[in-house]
Amino acid sequence: MSAETSPSRLTFAEYRFLFRAVDAIDFPEYTGSLWRGAFGHALRHLHCCGQEFHTDDCLYARIFEPQMPEVREDAGILKTISTFPVPYVFRVQRQQARRLNPGDWFSVKLLLVAHANHYVRPIIEAMQLAGQGGLGKGYGRAALQEVVQLPVCGNASVIYADDIFFRAAPLEPPVIPEPATSARIHFITPTNLGDHGDGFAVERFLMGVVRRVSLLHQFYTDAPLEADFGELKHQSAHIRHKANVWSGGWQRYSSRQQREQPVKGWLGDIFLQGGNLADFWPYLYLGQWLHTGKSTNMGLGRYELQRVLLET
């Protein structure tokens, strides 16, 4: 894979938001949709142009409701998109439903992709307002205390504390390690591939990761990714694999519908093997942070990539 076709120029960083509970807060076992809703509501309140059709400089639309651009007929896999990817991911995972008491501390990680990092200050302001507006079923308030930037490459740094903003560090593209000929994918959060649990297809998973990384690269960087999607799809059918997965999930609380709803997708592990795994390695490596499948912005589709040695 040449430098021109590699996704290794895509930059992103995690930001850890540390809060202190002002009121009692009831958190469900899965908080991704809770954070997405609170963040979107606050961002709209602070940074929306207020027009029926968002203007080009509307920050709310740029981050939370980006408009579908025109895609060339020769754009390969990109011309099949039906929903536009947003440049953020809440990096959450399952934990026990719990109640926090006033004074308790808690945190959440938000990943920003490429150009979205230019707007980290208004995003911090939106997260601050999200806590002030209340979280969980009872809308318990929380005060933002600190924000730490966690780049993939480089050192962690405090960029907000005690109502003072500090300069965020410039981002460098991640260094992608040498590819392995065998690997394990461990799903951390349910991964919804749009297959309705009819049977896990490794080709769908692999091309889903390629598609996800490619779309983010296409629309949020200055260097569109020119990958040979046809060849990658052909190679995906020839990677040896073993899947130990099941369709499962958790419950999420919908503030709009005022009730809990199921969160479902694939969980478990898949093992991949073959020399052609190298073509997918950069995408799989970046996908650990960017997630894959549906509802990635609220934390679904999170996985870990591990090198393994398989017996022949």
C-alpha distance (Angstrom), angle and dihedral (degrees) to the residues before:
residue distance angle dihedral
M1 . . .
S2 3.79 . .
A3 3.79 125.8 .
E4 3.81 89.3 -107.7
T5 3.79 92.5 57.5
S6 3.81 98.0 37.4
P7 3.82 119.2 102.5
S8 3.81 90.1 -145.3
R9 3.83 93.5 110.5
L10 3.80 92.6 68.4
T11 3.82 111.5 112.4
F12 3.79 128.6 -158.3
A13 3.80 140.4 151.1
E14 3.78 138.9 -160.9
Y15 3.79 121.7 -127.0
R16 3.80 120.3 -157.2
F17 3.80 112.5 -148.5
L18 3.80 113.0 -158.6
F19 3.81 115.8 -158.6
R20 3.79 136.2 -178.2
A21 3.79 117.7 -147.0
V22 3.81 115.1 -118.0
D23 3.81 94.2 -177.9
A24 3.78 132.2 18.7
I25 3.82 108.4 -73.5
D26 3.80 125.6 -159.6
F27 3.79 112.0 -152.1
P28 3.84 122.0 -168.8
E29 3.79 120.5 -136.8
Y30 3.79 90.0 -98.1
T31 3.80 115.5 43.0
G32 3.80 102.2 174.8
S33 3.79 97.8 100.4
L34 3.82 90.5 42.3
W35 3.80 91.5 57.0
R36 3.79 93.9 42.3
G37 3.80 91.5 53.0
A38 3.81 95.2 45.6
F39 3.80 92.0 45.9
G40 3.80 93.9 48.3
H41 3.79 93.3 48.0
A42 3.82 92.2 49.9
L43 3.81 93.8 44.3
R44 3.80 90.8 51.4
H45 3.81 91.0 49.5
L46 3.80 93.9 50.0
H47 3.78 106.3 30.7
C48 3.81 112.0 22.0
C49 3.79 120.6 116.8
G50 3.80 89.8 -138.0
Q51 3.80 93.8 -132.1
E52 3.79 123.7 134.4
F53 3.80 86.7 -125.7
H54 3.78 109.7 37.1
T55 3.79 117.1 -118.7
D56 3.80 122.2 -125.4
D57 3.81 91.7 -103.9
C58 3.83 95.5 49.5
L59 3.80 103.9 124.6
Y60 3.81 93.3 -163.2
A61 3.79 91.4 57.0
R62 3.80 92.7 42.2
I63 3.81 92.4 56.1
F64 3.80 106.8 24.4
E65 3.82 106.4 22.7
P66 3.81 107.8 21.8
Q67 3.76 115.1 -175.4
M68 3.80 120.4 -115.0
P69 3.82 108.5 -107.4
E70 3.76 126.3 -151.5
V71 3.79 113.3 -85.0
R72 3.79 120.5 -155.4
E73 3.79 118.8 -116.2
D74 3.79 89.0 -121.2
A75 3.80 93.3 53.8
G76 3.80 94.2 107.8
I77 3.78 114.7 -151.9
L78 3.82 90.8 2.5
K79 3.81 92.8 69.4
T80 3.82 90.2 65.0
I81 3.81 96.0 63.3
S82 3.79 117.6 124.0
T83 3.81 99.7 176.2
F84 3.78 126.6 41.1
P85 3.83 116.2 -123.9
V86 3.79 117.5 -119.5
P87 3.82 118.2 -136.5
Y88 3.80 98.0 -123.2
V89 3.80 138.7 71.8
F90 3.79 128.0 -168.1
R91 3.80 102.7 -138.0
V92 3.80 99.6 -146.4
Q93 3.78 133.5 142.3
R94 3.76 137.6 -170.2
Q95 3.78 120.0 -68.6
Q96 3.76 135.2 157.3
A97 3.81 116.6 -73.2
R98 3.77 103.8 -103.5
R99 3.78 146.4 175.0
L100 3.78 119.8 -129.6
N101 3.77 119.4 -154.3
P102 3.81 125.0 -141.5
G103 3.78 108.3 -76.0
D104 3.81 95.5 27.9
W105 3.79 118.0 130.9
F106 3.79 126.3 -133.9
S107 3.80 138.7 161.0
V108 3.79 142.8 -156.0
K109 3.81 130.7 -163.1
L110 3.79 122.8 -133.8
L111 3.81 121.1 -170.6
L112 3.80 119.4 -151.8
V113 3.79 121.4 -160.7
A114 3.81 125.0 -138.9
H115 3.84 111.6 -62.1
A116 3.82 92.4 18.6
N117 3.81 87.3 75.1
H118 3.81 88.1 70.0
Y119 3.80 88.1 71.1
V120 3.78 99.2 49.2
R121 3.82 94.4 124.5
P122 3.84 96.7 56.5
I123 3.82 88.1 42.1
I124 3.81 89.3 55.0
E125 3.80 88.7 49.5
A126 3.81 89.5 52.1
M127 3.82 92.4 49.9
Q128 3.79 89.2 48.5
L129 3.81 90.1 53.6
A130 3.81 90.6 45.3
G131 3.79 89.5 60.1
Q132 3.80 92.6 45.3
G133 3.81 91.1 50.5
G134 3.79 92.7 56.2
L135 3.80 136.9 -101.6
G136 3.79 134.2 -131.7
K137 3.78 130.7 14.1
G138 3.79 94.6 -43.6
Y139 3.81 94.4 39.5
G140 3.79 93.4 -122.8
R141 3.77 112.1 -169.4
A142 3.79 125.7 -120.7
A143 3.80 133.7 -171.4
L144 3.79 120.4 -135.7
Q145 3.81 109.2 -127.5
E146 3.78 106.7 171.3
V147 3.80 144.3 -1.4
V148 3.81 122.0 -154.8
Q149 3.80 123.0 -166.3
L150 3.81 111.7 -137.2
P151 3.81 108.9 -170.2
V152 3.79 119.0 -168.5
C153 3.80 87.8 -125.3
G154 3.79 118.5 33.1
N155 3.77 138.7 25.2
A156 3.80 129.0 -46.1
S157 3.81 114.5 -106.2
V158 3.80 135.6 -174.0
I159 3.82 110.0 -117.6
Y160 3.82 99.2 171.2
A161 3.81 132.5 28.9
D162 3.82 134.5 149.4
D163 3.82 92.7 -1.8
I164 3.82 91.6 -53.5
F165 3.81 121.1 120.7
F166 3.79 121.6 -147.5
R167 3.78 129.0 -166.5
A168 3.79 115.0 -87.9
A169 3.79 117.5 -130.6
P170 3.83 118.7 -106.0
L171 3.77 112.8 -103.8
E172 3.77 128.4 -118.8
P173 3.80 124.7 -160.4
P174 3.80 112.1 -99.6
V175 3.77 118.1 -98.8
I176 3.79 105.8 -118.1
P177 3.81 112.2 -145.8
E178 3.76 123.8 -129.4
P179 3.80 111.1 -75.5
A180 3.78 122.1 -102.8
T181 3.78 126.3 -138.2
S182 3.81 91.3 -136.0
A183 3.77 130.3 31.1
R184 3.79 144.4 168.7
I185 3.80 123.4 -132.4
H186 3.80 113.1 -157.6
F187 3.82 115.4 -168.0
I188 3.82 110.9 -140.1
T189 3.80 97.9 178.7
P190 3.82 127.8 24.3
T191 3.80 110.2 -75.1
N192 3.80 112.7 -147.9
L193 3.80 108.7 -162.0
G194 3.79 94.3 175.1
D195 3.80 91.6 -107.1
H196 3.82 94.7 114.2
G197 3.79 90.8 -129.6
D198 3.82 92.1 -69.5
G199 3.79 92.1 137.7
F200 3.77 134.3 -43.1
A201 3.82 113.7 -96.1
V202 3.79 114.8 -168.0
E203 3.82 90.8 -157.9
R204 3.80 90.1 59.1
F205 3.79 90.8 49.6
L206 3.81 95.2 48.0
M207 3.79 95.2 46.2
G208 3.80 89.8 43.9
V209 3.81 89.4 59.6
V210 3.82 90.9 46.1
R211 3.79 90.0 49.2
R212 3.81 93.7 48.0
V213 3.81 95.4 49.6
S214 3.81 92.0 42.3
L215 3.80 94.3 52.0
L216 3.81 92.8 49.7
H217 3.79 90.0 46.9
Q218 3.81 91.7 47.4
F219 3.78 97.9 50.7
Y220 3.82 106.0 28.6
T221 3.80 104.6 41.0
D222 3.78 134.9 59.1
A223 3.81 91.9 -121.8
P224 3.83 114.4 66.0
L225 3.79 113.0 -145.8
E226 3.80 112.6 -114.5
A227 3.81 102.8 -164.0
D228 3.79 127.3 162.3
F229 3.79 96.5 -116.1
G230 3.79 93.8 175.6
E231 3.79 92.2 56.5
L232 3.81 92.1 44.4
K233 3.79 90.6 52.1
H234 3.80 89.5 50.2
Q235 3.81 91.3 49.9
S236 3.82 92.6 47.6
A237 3.80 89.9 66.3
H238 3.81 91.5 56.7
I239 3.80 101.1 51.7
R240 3.78 111.5 109.0
H241 3.77 112.1 -126.9
K242 3.76 146.3 168.3
A243 3.80 120.7 -156.6
N244 3.78 125.2 -155.2
V245 3.79 97.2 177.1
W246 3.77 140.3 131.0
S247 3.77 135.9 -170.0
G248 3.78 109.5 -106.8
G249 3.76 144.0 130.0
W250 3.76 150.3 158.0
Q251 3.78 140.8 -106.3
R252 3.78 126.8 -83.4
Y253 3.78 127.9 -169.2
S254 3.81 116.4 -123.0
S255 3.81 109.8 -152.6
R256 3.81 89.6 -169.2
Q257 3.81 93.5 55.7
Q258 3.82 94.5 29.7
R259 3.80 93.6 -132.9
E260 3.78 143.0 84.6
Q261 3.79 120.5 -90.1
P262 3.80 131.4 -170.1
V263 3.80 122.0 -100.6
K264 3.80 109.1 -154.5
G265 3.78 138.1 178.4
W266 3.79 143.9 112.1
L267 3.80 120.0 -43.2
G268 3.78 130.4 177.8
D269 3.81 131.3 49.6
I270 3.77 140.5 -52.5
F271 3.81 125.9 -164.2
L272 3.80 120.5 -148.3
Q273 3.78 128.1 -166.1
G274 3.78 137.6 175.1
G275 3.79 143.1 82.9
N276 3.82 91.0 -97.4
L277 3.81 88.2 63.7
A278 3.81 84.9 86.6
D279 3.82 90.4 73.2
F280 3.80 90.4 59.6
W281 3.79 97.6 37.8
P282 3.87 98.0 93.8
Y283 3.81 91.0 49.0
L284 3.80 93.3 46.3
Y285 3.80 91.5 47.8
L286 3.82 94.2 51.6
G287 3.80 91.7 41.6
Q288 3.80 89.6 69.2
W289 3.80 87.6 75.6
L290 3.81 99.8 27.5
H291 3.85 96.4 46.5
T292 3.80 123.8 -151.3
G293 3.81 141.2 -121.2
K294 3.78 126.2 31.2
S295 3.83 127.4 -18.4
T296 3.79 94.1 15.6
N297 3.81 90.3 152.7
M298 3.80 90.6 69.0
G299 3.78 93.6 45.9
L300 3.80 106.3 -89.3
G301 3.80 120.6 136.6
R302 3.81 96.6 37.7
Y303 3.81 115.8 154.6
E304 3.79 143.6 161.5
L305 3.81 124.9 -126.1
Q306 3.81 116.5 -147.4
R307 3.79 133.4 177.8
V308 3.79 112.5 -124.2
L309 3.79 138.1 178.2
L310 3.77 112.3 -130.0
E311 3.77 124.1 -161.3
T312 3.79 113.8 -119.9
